[in-house]
């Protein structure tokens, strides 16, 4: 595995910053990085890549290679503590469970806010110019798609300035690196996340005025260029059998993730797989935000069959349809009829392709598409609600999908992510805040108010119940057995938690739900 460590970002140009100028933790620390991650010197693999060195990394590595020869006297955990500022992994953003839940969330915004600071030498954190909200727990940085749903709560709390500051930060990242990375850490630069930037701009335009579209037009265009392989050969574009273009998730690296190094190395060893492309599929699932899910497994069950780069995701293409529509809107406001027509045409072509490739008549549901088998995916997931969220389904399709949703996905605590329990966190029995919002809004778009309110009520009640029992709002919930915690995934369920707070407040406000 070691031979892959030192090839990160070679030849990859990231916007205005050359990748060769950026040293990720594995590049800085070499063998020390490998040993810390593989020997569990720190409980969570993400902790070490978030550490800040107390002195020159070259000197730290030199001392490490010298001192570790004395195996009896050397302690790796002690060495890390002596040479690095280790982030506090135990700090929980808990105020009190005695306050009303809305008051609790409003208090949490302060706990989860981070303010700009000077760039720290050899830190993995990418500096941002404006204040922002982090999800919480081990997620100590801003995250791309999380932030849209967090903004829904910030809007409900009247924190419009924070929303605008976060959007300014994302525009800064686009201008600086050519895209919005997974999060503002240098080890996330090889991938993005579901492209919600255009929805954030929409949200801000509703708060302020249409001039927002012109302000962020350059950033929106760069975002589109990244996803469409125009600014760099990112390989996100796939030519479909009829010649049309759709998109997939595709991380730029085929190495173990720095923040989950041991997990990825062990997974590859256990699977007996020597092809490093498994790492790209793992990383690409991380770009999707659904890491991990039966959506990406060829057998619908096991990680060893992961094939993310062969899957054309329905949700990603709906998001890019919205981006194309937003660019059309931008140019309409600018009175540039040529580019307005261009993006209108691109959006229409994508709309037709979404209908053609993602609607499964047999399942009566929108599914992903497998580019290798040239067939719809057999896995039904809440990603299938994105066409309703963006009003891409016709009324008959919406009616059929509504029935499937109610009969198969609706549970005591809200909507389950998929119908499969694979022990992965983006599968049953787990429910996630963003997918509740997308589904509820999708139902409302087609007039299914009662079902939307039922889902919202069950989700809010579950969030409230857990809060009163624990004093926390969680990253995800078990919606099937509301007496059990959510599980699965590579880390313990996190509390904080940005997008849960946002969707909770948004749904309470939308339906005027009692607390």
C-alpha positions in Angstrom: 0.0 0.0 0.0 2.9 2.4 0.8 3.7 3.0 -2.9 0.5 4.9 -3.4 1.1 7.4 -0.6 3.4 9.8 -2.3 1.6 10.2 -5.6 -1.3 12.4 -4.3 -2.4 15.2 -6.6 0.5 14.8 -9.1 -0.4 16.7 -12.2 -3.7 17.8 -10.9 -4.5 21.5 -11.2 -7.0 22.9 -8.7 -8.3 26.3 -9.9 -5.8 29.0 -9.0 -3.7 26.8 -6.7 -1.3 24.2 -8.0 -1.7 20.9 -6.2 2.0 20.6 -5.9 1.9 23.5 -3.4 -0.3 21.5 -1.1 1.1 18.9 1.2 -1.4 16.5 2.7 -0.7 14.7 6.0 0.4 11.5 4.3 2.9 13.5 2.2 4.2 15.4 5.2 4.7 12.5 7.6 5.3 9.4 5.4 6.0 6.4 7.5 4.9 8.2 10.7 1.5 8.8 9.1 1.2 5.1 8.1 2.2 3.8 11.5 -0.1 6.2 13.5 -3.0 5.2 11.3 -2.3 1.5 11.1 -1.4 1.1 14.8 -4.4 3.0 16.1 -2.2 5.5 18.0 -5.3 7.7 18.0 -8.8 6.2 18.3 -10.2 7.9 15.1 -8.2 8.0 11.9 -9.5 11.5 11.2 -7.9 12.8 14.4 -4.3 12.6 13.2 -4.9 14.2 9.8 -6.5 17.1 11.8 -3.5 17.5 14.1 -1.2 20.5 13.9 2.5 19.9 14.3 4.3 21.8 17.0 7.4 22.1 14.9 8.9 21.4 11.5 7.4 18.2 10.1 10.7 17.1 8.6 12.4 17.3 12.1 9.4 15.4 13.6 9.8 12.6 11.1 13.6 12.5 11.5 13.2 12.1 15.3 10.5 9.5 14.8 12.6 7.3 12.5 15.5 7.5 15.0 13.6 7.0 18.2 11.3 4.2 17.1 14.4 1.9 16.7 14.4 1.5 20.5 11.1 -0.5 20.6 11.1 -1.0 24.3 11.4 2.6 25.3 9.4 4.1 22.4 5.6 4.9 22.7 4.0 6.1 19.5 1.0 7.6 21.3 3.2 9.6 23.6 5.4 10.7 20.7 2.3 12.1 18.9 1.1 13.9 22.0 4.6 15.5 22.4 4.9 16.7 18.8 1.3 17.6 17.8 -1.6 19.6 18.9 -4.3 17.0 19.0 -7.9 18.2 18.4 -10.4 17.6 21.3 -12.4 14.6 20.1 -14.6 14.5 23.3 -16.0 18.0 23.1 -19.8 17.7 22.6 -21.9 20.7 21.6 -24.5 20.0 24.2 -26.2 22.9 26.0 -29.0 21.3 28.1 -31.9 19.0 27.5 -34.1 21.1 29.8 -34.6 23.9 27.3 -37.2 23.8 24.5 -35.7 22.1 21.5 -35.9 25.3 19.4 -34.0 27.2 22.1 -31.4 24.4 22.2 -30.8 24.7 18.4 -30.5 28.4 18.5 -27.9 28.0 21.3 -26.1 25.4 19.2 -25.4 27.8 16.3 -23.0 29.7 18.6 -21.3 26.4 19.7 -21.0 25.2 16.1 -19.7 28.5 14.6 -16.1 28.9 13.6 -14.4 32.2 12.8 -11.6 32.9 10.3 -8.1 32.6 11.6 -4.7 33.0 10.1 -3.4 30.0 8.2 -1.5 27.6 10.5 1.7 26.2 9.0 1.3 22.5 8.0 -2.3 22.3 9.1 -4.6 20.4 6.9 -7.3 23.0 7.4 -8.0 25.2 4.4 -8.5 28.7 5.7 -11.7 30.5 4.9 -12.3 34.3 5.0 -15.8 34.3 6.7 -17.4 32.7 9.7 -19.1 29.4 9.1 -21.0 26.5 10.8 -19.5 23.1 11.2 -21.7 19.9 11.6 -20.3 19.0 15.0 -18.5 16.0 16.7 -15.5 14.8 14.6 -16.6 17.0 11.8 -14.6 20.1 12.7 -14.7 21.9 9.4 -17.4 23.1 6.9 -18.9 20.4 4.7 -20.4 21.0 1.3 -23.8 19.5 1.0 -24.4 19.5 4.8 -24.3 23.3 4.7 -27.4 23.7 2.5 -29.6 21.9 5.0 -27.9 23.7 7.9 -28.8 27.0 6.1 -32.5 26.1 6.3 -32.3 26.2 10.0 -30.2 29.4 10.0 -32.9 31.0 7.9 -35.5 29.9 10.4 -33.4 31.4 13.1 -33.0 34.7 11.3 -29.3 34.2 10.8 -29.2 35.4 7.2 -25.7 37.0 7.6 -24.3 33.6 8.5 -25.9 32.1 5.4 -24.3 34.7 3.2 -20.9 34.2 4.8 -21.0 30.5 4.2 -21.9 31.0 0.5 -19.1 33.6 0.3 -16.7 30.9 1.6 -17.9 28.4 -1.0 -17.4 30.9 -3.7 -13.9 31.5 -2.3 -13.2 27.7 -2.4 -14.3 27.5 -6.0 -12.1 30.4 -7.0 -9.1 29.1 -5.0 -9.3 25.4 -5.9 -11.6 25.2 -8.9 -14.3 23.4 -7.0 -15.9 23.0 -3.6 -14.1 20.2 -1.8 -15.8 17.7 0.4 -14.8 19.9 3.3 -12.2 22.6 4.0 -9.3 20.2 4.6 -6.5 19.6 2.1 -7.0 15.9 2.2 -10.5 16.4 0.8 -9.3 18.3 -2.3 -9.5 15.3 -4.6 -13.3 15.2 -4.5 -16.4 17.4 -4.1 -19.8 16.5 -2.7 -23.4 16.7 -4.0 -23.5 20.1 -5.8 -25.9 22.1 -3.7 -24.2 25.5 -4.4 -26.9 26.6 -6.8 -29.6 25.9 -4.2 -27.7 28.0 -1.7 -27.6 30.9 -4.2 -31.4 30.4 -4.7 -31.9 30.5 -1.0 -29.9 33.7 -0.6 -31.7 35.3 -3.6 -35.0 34.7 -1.8 -33.6 36.4 1.3 -32.1 39.3 -0.5 -32.8 40.0 -4.2 -32.1 38.8 -7.7 -28.8 40.6 -7.8 -27.4 37.6 -5.9 -27.5 35.6 -9.1 -25.1 38.1 -10.9 -22.8 38.2 -7.8 -22.3 34.5 -7.8 -22.5 33.8 -11.6 -18.7 33.4 -12.0 -18.6 30.9 -9.2 -21.6 29.0 -10.5 -20.0 28.8 -14.0 -16.8 27.4 -12.4 -18.8 24.9 -10.4 -20.4 23.7 -13.6 -17.1 23.6 -15.5 -15.7 21.3 -12.8 -18.6 18.8 -12.9 -18.7 18.9 -16.7 -14.9 18.2 -17.1 -14.4 21.6 -18.7 -11.9 23.1 -16.3 -10.0 19.8 -15.8 -10.4 16.1 -16.9 -12.2 15.1 -13.7 -14.0 12.2 -15.5 -17.4 13.1 -13.9 -19.1 13.1 -17.3 -20.4 9.8 -18.9 -21.7 9.5 -22.4 -24.9 7.5 -22.4 -26.0 4.9 -25.0 -28.0 7.5 -26.9 -25.1 10.0 -27.0 -26.4 12.3 -24.2 -24.2 13.3 -21.3 -24.9 12.5 -17.7 -22.7 12.6 -14.6 -21.2 10.3 -12.0 -19.2 10.7 -8.8 -15.5 10.2 -9.5 -12.7 11.0 -6.9 -9.4 12.0 -8.5 -7.3 9.5 -6.5 -7.1 5.8 -6.3 -5.4 5.6 -2.9 -6.7 4.9 0.7 -8.5 7.9 2.1 -6.1 9.8 4.4 -8.8 10.2 7.1 -9.9 6.5 6.9 -6.5 5.0 5.9 -6.6 1.9 8.0 -10.2 1.1 7.2 -9.5 1.3 3.5 -6.3 -0.7 3.6 -7.9 -3.5 5.7 -10.9 -3.6 3.4 -8.7 -4.1 0.4 -6.7 -6.8 2.2 -9.7 -8.7 3.4 -11.2 -8.6 -0.1 -7.9 -9.8 -1.6 -8.1 -7.0 -4.1 -4.8 -5.7 -5.5 -6.4 -3.3 -8.0 -6.2 0.2 -6.5 -9.3 1.3 -8.3 -11.3 -0.1 -5.4 -10.0 2.9 -3.5 -11.4 5.2 -6.1 -14.8 3.6 -5.8 -14.6 4.0 -2.0 -13.5 7.6 -2.4 -16.2 8.3 -5.0 -18.9 7.0 -2.6 -17.5 9.6 -0.1 -18.0 12.2 -2.8 -21.6 11.2 -3.1 -22.1 11.9 0.6 -23.6 8.3 0.9 -20.6 6.6 2.4 -21.6 3.8 2.4 -24.8 2.4 0.9 -26.1 -0.6 -1.0 -26.6 1.9 -3.9 -22.9 1.4 -4.7 -22.7 -2.4 -4.3 -23.1 -4.7 -7.3 -24.7 -7.4 -5.1 -26.6 -4.8 -3.1 -25.0 -6.1 0.1 -21.2 -6.2 0.4 -18.6 -3.5 0.3 -16.3 -5.7 -1.6 -18.6 -5.3 -4.6 -18.4 -1.5 -4.6 -18.7 0.0 -8.1 -19.5 3.7 -7.4 -17.9 4.9 -10.6 -20.1 2.7 -12.7 -23.3 4.1 -11.2 -25.0 7.1 -12.8 -26.7 8.6 -9.7 -30.2 10.1 -10.1 -29.7 12.7 -7.3 -26.5 14.1 -8.8 -28.0 14.6 -12.2 -31.1 16.3 -10.7 -28.7 18.7 -8.9 -26.9 19.5 -12.1 -30.2 20.1 -13.8 -30.9 22.7 -11.1 -27.4 24.2 -11.7 -28.1 24.5 -15.4 -31.5 26.1 -14.7 -29.8 28.5 -12.3 -27.2 29.5 -14.9 -30.1 30.1 -17.3 -31.7 32.3 -14.7 -28.4 34.2 -14.1 -28.1 35.0 -17.8 -31.7 36.0 -18.1 -31.1 38.5 -15.3 -28.0 39.6 -17.2 -30.0 39.9 -20.4 -27.5 37.6 -22.2 -30.0 35.7 -24.4 -27.4 33.6 -26.1 -26.1 32.0 -22.9 -29.6 31.9 -21.5 -30.7 29.8 -24.4 -27.6 27.6 -24.1 -28.3 26.6 -20.5 -32.0 26.3 -21.2 -31.1 23.8 -23.9 -28.7 21.9 -21.7 -31.2 21.7 -18.8 -33.9 20.4 -21.2 -31.6 17.7 -22.6 -30.8 16.6 -19.1 -34.5 16.6 -18.1 -35.2 14.2 -21.0 -32.3 12.0 -20.0 -33.4 11.9 -16.4 -36.8 10.7 -17.4 -35.4 8.2 -19.9 -32.6 6.6 -17.8 -33.8 6.9 -14.2 -37.5 6.1 -14.2 -38.1 2.4 -13.5 -41.6 1.5 -14.7 -41.4 -1.9 -13.0 -40.4 -0.4 -9.6 -42.6 2.7 -10.1 -39.6 4.6 -8.7 -36.7 6.7 -9.8 -33.5 4.6 -9.5 -29.8 5.0 -10.3 -28.5 3.7 -13.7 -25.7 1.2 -14.1 -23.5 2.2 -17.0 -21.8 -1.3 -17.1 -25.0 -3.4 -17.2 -26.9 -0.6 -19.0 -29.8 -1.3 -16.7 -31.6 0.5 -13.8 -30.2 -0.3 -10.4 -32.3 -2.8 -8.4 -31.7 -0.8 -5.2 -34.5 1.6 -4.2 -33.4 4.5 -2.2 -34.6 8.0 -1.2 -32.3 9.4 -3.9 -35.4 8.5 -6.0 -37.2 11.5 -4.5 -34.9 14.1 -6.0 -36.9 14.2 -9.3 -39.9 15.2 -7.3 -37.9 17.7 -5.3 -36.9 19.4 -8.5 -40.3 18.9 -10.2 -38.9 16.6 -12.9 -41.5 13.9 -12.5 -44.9 14.0 -14.2 -48.0 13.8 -12.1 -48.5 10.0 -12.8 -44.9 9.2 -11.8 -45.3 11.3 -8.7 -48.5 9.5 -7.7 -46.8 6.1 -8.2 -43.7 7.2 -6.3 -45.8 8.6 -3.4 -47.5 5.1 -3.0 -44.1 3.3 -3.0 -42.8 5.9 -0.5 -45.7 5.4 1.9 -45.8 1.6 1.6 -42.1 0.8 1.7 -40.1 3.7 3.1 -42.3 5.2 5.8 -41.5 4.0 9.3 -42.3 5.1 12.9 -39.6 7.8 13.0 -39.8 9.0 9.4 -38.3 7.7 6.1 -35.7 5.0 6.0 -32.8 5.6 3.5 -33.1 2.3 1.6 -35.0 -0.9 2.0 -31.8 -3.0 2.7 -30.1 -3.4 6.1 -26.5 -3.9 5.2 -25.0 -2.5 8.4 -23.9 0.5 6.3 -25.0 3.9 7.7 -26.7 5.0 4.4 -29.1 2.0 4.5 -32.0 0.8 6.6 -32.9 1.3 9.4 -31.2 4.7 9.4 -32.9 8.0 8.5 -31.1 11.2 7.6 -32.3 14.8 7.9 -31.5 15.9 4.3 -33.5 13.0 2.8 -36.5 13.8 5.0 -36.4 17.4 3.7 -36.0 16.4 0.0 -38.8 13.8 0.3 -41.2 16.1 2.1 -40.6 19.0 -0.3 -41.0 16.6 -3.3 -44.4 15.5 -2.0 -45.5 19.0 -1.4 -44.5 19.9 -5.0 -47.2 17.5 -6.2 -49.9 18.3 -3.7 -49.4 15.5 -1.2 -49.6 17.6 1.8 -50.9 15.0 4.3 -48.2 12.5 3.7 -45.6 15.3 3.8 -46.9 16.4 7.2 -47.0 12.8 8.5 -43.3 12.3 7.6 -42.3 15.6 9.1 -44.3 15.0 12.3 -42.7 11.5 12.8 -39.2 12.9 12.2 -39.6 15.9 14.5 -41.1 13.7 17.2 -38.1 11.3 17.0 -35.6 14.1 17.1 -37.4 15.7 20.1 -37.6 12.4 21.9 -33.9 11.7 21.6 -33.1 15.2 22.6 -35.1 15.1 25.8 -33.5 11.7 26.6 -29.9 12.6 25.8 -29.6 16.4 25.5 -28.3 15.9 21.9 -29.4 16.2 18.3 -27.8 13.4 16.3 -26.3 13.0 12.8 -28.7 10.2 11.9 -31.5 8.2 13.6 -33.0 4.7 13.6 -36.4 5.3 12.1 -37.5 1.7 12.2 -37.1 1.0 15.9 -37.3 4.5 17.5 -36.0 3.0 20.8 -32.6 2.1 19.3 -29.8 4.4 18.2 -28.7 4.5 14.5 -25.7 2.5 13.6 -23.3 1.4 10.9 -20.5 3.3 9.3 -16.8 3.8 10.2 -17.4 6.0 13.2 -19.8 6.4 16.2 -22.9 8.5 15.5 -22.0 12.1 16.0 -23.9 14.8 17.9 -24.1 18.4 17.1 -25.5 18.3 14.4 -25.7 20.9 11.6 -28.1 19.5 9.1 -30.3 17.8 11.7 -30.7 21.2 13.4 -31.5 22.9 10.1 -34.1 20.4 8.9 -35.7 20.2 12.3 -36.3 23.9 12.4 -37.3 24.0 8.8 -40.0 21.3 9.2 -41.3 22.8 12.5 -41.7 26.1 10.7 -43.2 24.6 7.5 -45.9 22.7 9.3 -46.2 24.8 12.5 -45.6 21.7 14.5 -46.0 21.8 18.3 -43.0 21.3 20.6 
